[in-house]
Amino acid sequence: MAAVEDAAAMPQKQGWARTVLAWGLLFGGVFAFQSVAAKPFYIPSSSMMPALLKGDRLVVSKYPYGWSYASLSIHGSDVVPGRLLGRLPERGDIVTVARREDGSDLIKRVIGLPGDTVAVSHGVVILNGKPVPRVADGTADIPVDANVPCDEPVLQPFRKVMADGTLICALPLFRETLPNGASYDVIDLGDTYLPGGYLSPRDTYGPVKVPAGHVFLMGDNRDQSADSRFSLAEKGLGGPVPVESLGGRAEIITHSYSGEGSWLNPLAYLTSLRGSRAGTSLRPERR
């Protein structure tokens, strides 16, 4: 009887082993694909408005700059030297970067390349001694929702009710164009005291020279982005970042959520979709 029972148990053990192996291969394949080719990314903050809103989901390609420790879906905070088939990003690219403080993946725009001198004067970027051209372009009329409440003291003066009753956040918008022709929108509240006694941080900064093998990154929402202008202690990037810290290039928004409704309700995944944002390219225009 024992031999019969052992024979019956063997197929069951083999079945469990095959199941575990199949799941292992599946997770291994997903990990490899997201580390080598492309990975979904979630926007948790407003630092890249207006290009990216909190609640956006997008695709980050991993191959444009080669591969490094930051390309891995799971990585630490220590910078590991070296990059396989490494290439520099272009000015204006939106990239993910592993922060040296804690390894968190942030998303910012490339402003300065190795050898550049970067400064900021009254909100205007000074690149290699020349102001980066920018022109006022009205306001970024961003609908107010759970993910973009526009309720911080510094933002409340910019809340506006449209004729149809829609509540928006009408933030000052500027069109900025880098020397290579990359053109994109930025939000700048100005460097003067606003209601509530707020003074825009880092509207005056530098100059700082970008070392070899580094890039200087900034958020498009210039007054609400902890980027290369801010120290690691301030949850910024601590100056120019090593190119090994770049994880990939942001390509396209796949979909976006307003954050309205309860996530326990399956219908909320449909009713809270921001339909107009799907398919939006994240590559800068070239002029």
N, C-alpha and C positions, 0 to 999 in steps of 0.2 A: 504493500500500500504506500509506503514512503516513497518508493521510486515513482509511482504513478503521480503522487502529489507534487513531487519535485518537477516532473515533466510538465505538469499543468501550470506550475508557477513560472517556469522559464519564459513562455510567451508573454506573460504579464510584465515580467521584469524587462524583457526586450522592448515591449511596447512603451513603457515609461521611459526607457533610455532613449528611444527614438524621438519621443515627444520632447524631452529635455534638450536633445541635440538639435531638433528642428527650431525650438524657441531660441536656443543659443545662436544658431546660424542666422536667424531672423534679426535678433538684436545686434549681432555682430555686423551684419550687412548694413543695417540702418546707421550704426555708429560710423562705419567706414565711409558710407555715402555722405553723411553729414560732415565728416572731417575732411573729405577729399573734394567733393563736388559742390554741394549746396546744402544749406540748412535754413529752416524757418526761424524767424526772429520776431520777438514780441516787443513793442515799444511801451515801456512802463512809465515814461515821464514826458514832460513838455519841452525838453531841451532842444529838440530839432524842429519845433514849429517854425514856419507853416508847412514845411515839406512832409513832416511826420507828426502825427497826433498820437497822444496816449490812446492805446487800444488798437493801433494799426498792427497788422501781421504782414510780414514781408519775407522775401527770399534773399539770402546772402550767398553769393557765389564764393567758393573757397580758393579757386585756382588763379585769379588774375594777378596776384602778387607772389605766387609760389606758396609753399607750405612751411609752417613753423609750429612750435608748441601751441600757439594760440589758435591754430587751425583745428585742433582737436576739440570735439564736442565737450569733453571734460578735461580741464587743464588747471594747473596751479597758478600761483601769483608770481613765482620767480621767473624772471626772464631767462629763457634757455637760448644761448647764442646759436646762430646759424639759421639758414632758410634755404630750403630746397627749391631750385629754379626761381630764386627770388628776383622780383622786379619792383621798382618803385611805383607807388600810385601816382596818379595825375592830380594836379591841383583841382579842387572842386569835387573829387570823388567823395561819396559818403561811405565810411568804412566802420567796421566793428573793431574794437580795440580792447585788449585785456588789461585792466588797470593793475598796476604793480602792487598796489596796497593790499588787495584782497582777491585778485583774479577775476573780478566781475567784468562781464562783457558790456561795454558802453558803445554808443554809436555817435559819431561825430563826422565833421567834414574836414578834408585835407586843405589846409591853407598854405603852409610853408613846407618846402622840401629841404634836403641837406644843403647847407651853405647859405640859405636865406636868412635875412634879418627881419624879425617880425616885431611890430609894436602896434599899440592901439592908442589913438588920440581922439578923445571925445566921441568914442564909438566907431571911428573910422579906422580900418585896418591900414597900417603902413607897412608895405612890403618892399624891402630893399631900398628904403628911403623915399618911396613914392606912395602916395595915398591910393588905395585900391578904389577905382571908380565905383560910385554907387549913386543912385537917383531915387528920390522919394517916389513911391508907387501906390499912394493911397493907403488903404488899410487892409489887413488880412481879416476878413469877416468870417470868423470861425464860429459855427453854431455851438451854443452852450449845451452841454449834456453832462452825464455823470462822470465821464472821463476827462472832460474839459469844462469844469465848473466855472472857471473865471471868477472865483470868489476870494482870491488872495487880496489883501489890502492894496497891493500895488496895481492889481489888475481891475479892481472894481470900478475905477473911473472910466474904463474902456468898455463896460457893458452897455449894450445898446439894444433897444427894442425896435425891430423893423416894422414897416407898415402892416405886414400881415400878422404881427404879433410874435414873430420869431425872435428869440433872445440870442444875440450874438456877442462875441468878443471882438471888437473892432480895434485891432492892434496896429501901431504904425509900421508900415511895410516899406522896405527898400530893396531895390534891385542892385545886386553887387556883381561885378564882373572882374575875374582874376586875369592876370597877364596872358594866360594861355587861351582866353576866350570863354572859359567856363562861367556861366551866368546862372544865378539862382536868387531866390528871395530870402531876405533875413528880416527878423523883427528886432527893432531897437527902440526901447522906451525913452531913450535920451539919458544924458548924464547930469541932469538937473534934479533938484529935489521935487518929488511928486507928492500928491496928497498922502498924508500918513508919515511924512518925513523920510521917505525912501530915497536912497542914493544908489544909482545903478552901479554894481560892482564891476571892477576891471574895465571900465570904459576908458581908463588910462592905464597903460601897461607897457612894460619893456623899455627899450628894445632888447630882444633876446636873439642870439644867433643860433640857428638850428645846427646841431653837430652832425658830422658824417653818420650815416646809418640811422637817422632819426627823421621824424616828421612832426609838424606843429598842427594840432587839431583844434577846431572850435565848433561850438554848436550854433545853429542858425538862429535860435532864440537867444540873442546875445546877452540878455540880462538875467536869464534863468538857465544857464548851462555851466556846469562844473567841468571845464575842459582844460586845455594846456595852460591856461592863464592861472589856474588855481593849484594850490599845493595838494599833495596826497592827504595831508591832515584835514583839508577842506573838502575831501572826497572828489578832488579834481584829478587831473592826470600828472601833475607835478612837472609841468614844462613839456618840452618836446619828448616824444615817446619813441622807443626803439622800433624799427620796422618789424622786428620779430614779434612785436606785440599786436600787429595787425592780423585779424582773423579772417577778413574777407571784405568784399565790396557789396553794398546794398544795391539790388537790381530793380525790384518791382514790388508794389503793394499787392498782396493777393486778396485780402479782405480786411475789414476794420469793424470794431465793435464800439458802440457808444457807452456801454456799461450800464445801460438802463435795464431795469427788470431784474428778477432773481435768476441766478445761474442754476438754481434747482428746478426751474421751469424750462423744459426743453424748447418751448416756443421762443424763449428769450434769445436763443442763438439766431433766430430768424428776425424777430422784431427789433433787435438792437443792432442789426447790420447797418453800417453806413455804406449804402450801395454805390454811391458816386465815387468812392475812393478805390474800389477794386480795379486793378489793371494800371494804376498810375506808375509811370516810370520814375525811378529815382536817380537817373543819370542827369547831370546838369546839361542845360542847353549850351551850344557852342556858337560863339559870335566871332 
